[in-house]
């Protein structure tokens, strides 16, 4: 799974050939207030005629989309079909696949980084909001009247982003919170269940989430997802369901797959770096060296230090 940054997002939708893209990125990506921008979907569609959706990727930014048109959203073990109007709240915690089911697409979307809505500005943590929770069913069917209500806010965003008002980002932050609160009053679209494809998708997403943490290249890159519960939370499924799906599709339990991958990375770090065992243990998410040693002995029948000495010889 690729990690798509806000800069890569712009390069994807606007293209390198856009005469303003390089200057725009230089002027806007590193603002002290974080980053925010708003787009008209029909205008984007004119410049991205070959794109029929978005593949699974790790996105490092947040996105709120007001959608008019038929589309399909796939995430975790769920598939949601949008027949007409909907609003979607995307966060870095939920990888998803988005596919257009018709050529007529309109609406609006805004993208922003976490720094744009810090707790110091809005009084709460962005990731604690229900619409951005890993357990959130983040696609909401809305009526024409509700669509118009959302669109009024987006139109104000379009107008303000073009203004020279010195406090425009404070105002845009208020508009953004208005969208979020609108969304938290809605009910999600019920997913379409397909047991076979859902199991395959859950397995694929799990493996992608696991693999995107590797390789470990520096001390600041500490393993964050290392238990079955960690992955179940991100995928928005019950831990027992995740374990059952992986057992059926791979023949291994969730813990076995995670442990095997961490063990493989441990061997790479022991043989290809000069880091000491304590440093390797820390980057792999072990709070105590003893815990790492016990883990390594379980999978390798020898201590990490002994393995390293034999590998060097």
N, C-alpha and C positions, 0 to 999 in steps of 0.2 A: 504494500500500500504506500503510495507516494504521500509526502507531506507538502500540501499546497499552501504557500504563504500568501499574504495579501498582495504582494508584488506579482507573484505568479498568477494569481487570480486576474489581475488587470491584463497581464500579457495574454492570458487565455481568451478573455472576452473581447479585448480591443485589438490585440495583435501587435506585433513589433512594427508593423508598417504604419500604424497610426502616428501621424506627425507630432502629436502632442504627448504621447505616452511617456517618453523618457523624461521630459521636463516636468510632466505632471507627477511622476513618481518621485523625482528629486525634490519637488516643492512640497509634497503632501505626506509621504509615507512616514517621515520622522518628526511629525509635529508633537510638541510637548503634551497636547491634549489627547494623544492617541489618534486613531484614524477613523474617519466616517465618510461615507459617500452614499449617494442615492441614484438609482437608475430607472429608466422607463423600459420595461421588458420589450415592448414592440419596437423601440428604437434599437435595442441590443440585437433583436432578432434580425434586423435588416443587415447588420454587419457580421453576423455569425450564422449565415444561412445553412452552413453544412453541419452545425451542431444540433443534435436531436436530444440532448440531455446532458447529465453530468454523471460520470462513473464514481464508484466508491473511491474515496480518498480521505486522508486525514487533512482536515481544513483547520488552519490555525486562527481563523477569524469567525465571527458570528454573522448571521444573515437572517433577515426577516423578509419574506417574499409574499406579496399580495398577487394571487394568481387568478387569471381568467382564461380557461381553456382546459382541454382534457389532458391529464398527465397521470403518470404512475410513480409512486414513491415506494422504494424498498429499503427496509432497514431491519436489523436483527432478524427475527423470524417472521416478520410481518410485511404485507404488501397493502398499500393504500391506493385506491383509485380515486382521482379527483375528476368529477364529471363536469363541474362548471366553475364555481368560485371557491377559493380556499385561501387560507393564510398559513404559512409555514415558518416555524422558528427553528433555525439550525444553529448548532453549537459545535465546537471542536470535539465534544464528547460522544457525538452520535454520528458515525459514518453512515452515509446513505447513498442510494442510487436514484437518480431522477431522470425519467424518460418522457418525452413529449409523445402524446398519442394523437395529436392533430397539428396542423401547420399554423392554425390561427391561435397565437399566443399573445396575451396582453397583460398589463398590470404594472407593478412596480416592485423593486426590492432595494434594500439598503444593506450595506456591509459595514462592519465596525470591529475594532479590536477591543480586547478587554480593558485596555487602558482608557478607552473613551468613556466607559461607565464604571469608574472606580468606586469602591465603597464610600470613600470620602466625599463623593459628589452625590450619590443617590441614597446613602444611608443603609445599604445592605450589599451583600455579595452577589454579583451577577449570577454565578453558578448555583446559587441557592434559590433562584426564582423558579417556580414550577415549570414554566415553559421551556427552560433550559436544563432541566434535570435529566440525567441519563434515563430515568424511568418515565419520562414524559412521552406521551403520544403527541408528537409535535406538529401534526398536520390537522388543521381544523376546517371543516366545511362551513361556509358562511352563506347567508342569503344575499340577494342583490342590495338590500338596504344596508346590511352590515358591510358589504364590499364598498359601498359609497362612503360609509363612515370611516373605514380604514383609508380609502383613497384621499379623502379630504386632508388627512394628516400627511400622507405622502406628497401631495401637491404643495403643502406648506413647506415640506422639506426641500423639494425641488427649488422653490422660490428662494428659500433662505440660504441654501448652499451657494447660490450665485450672487448673494448680496455682499456688500462691503461692511456690514454691521460688525463692529468690533467684538460684540458678545454673541455672534451668531452660533458658535458651537455650544454655548450654554443653552440657547433656545433649541437647537437641534437635539441636544440631549433630553430636553423636556419632551419634545415630539416623540423621540424614541421610546421614552418611558410610557408615553400615552399609548403607543402601539402595543407595548408589552402588557400593560394593564387591560387593554381591550382583549388581547389574546387569552389572558388568564381567566376571563369570564366565559370563554367558549368551551364547547364540548368537542373532543377529537373525533375525526372520521373513523368509523370502525374498520379494522383491517380485514382483508380478504385472506382466509386461511388456505394454505396449500401445503400439506404436511411434508411431502417429498422435497419440493423446492425450498421450503422454509428451512428444513434441516440442512440442506446443502448450503444455503446462504449463511446460516448461523455458523456452520463449520468454517466456511471461507472467511467470514468476518473475524472469527476467533483467531484463526491462523494469521490473518493480516495484522490484527492488533498485537499479537504476540511478536511477529517478525519485525514490525516497524520499530521495535525497541532496540534492535541490533543492527550493526555491530556496535559494541561499546568502544568508543574512541578516546574518551577523556574522563578525568575524575568527576567532572560535573554532571556527566551523563549517568544518573543513578536510575536503576530499574524501578519503575513505578507500579506496573501491573505484574504481580508475581503470585497471586493466589486465585483459585477459582472464583472466589467472591468478587475480587477486583474486576475480572472479566465479565462476570454475570451482570454486575452493576452497570458497566459501560454499555453492554449489549441490550440492557433492559429486559433480561429474562431471569427466571428463577434459577438458582444454582443447580438444583436437581434436574431441571429441564436441560440446561447446558451440558451437564454431565451425561445425561441419557443420550442426547443428540450426538455428542462426540464419541461416545462408546459405540453407538450404532454405526456411525460413518467412518470411524478410524480404528475401532477396536481397542482404543485406549481411553482412560479416564482423563478428565480435565487436568488433574494434578500430575498425572504421568506425562502428559504432553508438555506442560509447563516445566516440570522438573528436568525432563530430557533436554529441552532447549537451553535452559540455564546451565546445565552440566556441560553441554557442547560449547557454550560461550566461555565457561570457566576454563576449559581445556585450552581454548584458543588464547585466552589472556595469559595463562600460565606459561605457554610455550612461545608466544610471540611478543610479549612485553617484558619490561624489566620491573614492573610493578610488584610490590611485595604482596604476600597473601592477604594481609589486612586490607590493603587498598583494593584488591580485587573483590574481596568479600563485601566491602562497602558499596562499590559500584553495582554489584549484583543484588543489592537490597538486603544484605544480611547485617543486622545490628551488632552481632557478636561474631568474632572470628571462629569461635568454637562451633557455632551453629553452621557456618559455612563448611568447616572441616567435617562435621557429622554428615552434612548433606553430600559432600564430595565422596566420602567413604561409602555412603549408601549406594551411589551410582557407579563409583569406580573401584570400590574395594581397596582403596588406599588413600593416604592423606594427600592434600594438594601439594605439599612440599615434596613428598616422595615421588609423586607423578612428575613434577617439574625436574627433579634431579635425574630421573630415568630418561626423560625426554631430551635433556641436555646431553647426556651420555650417548 
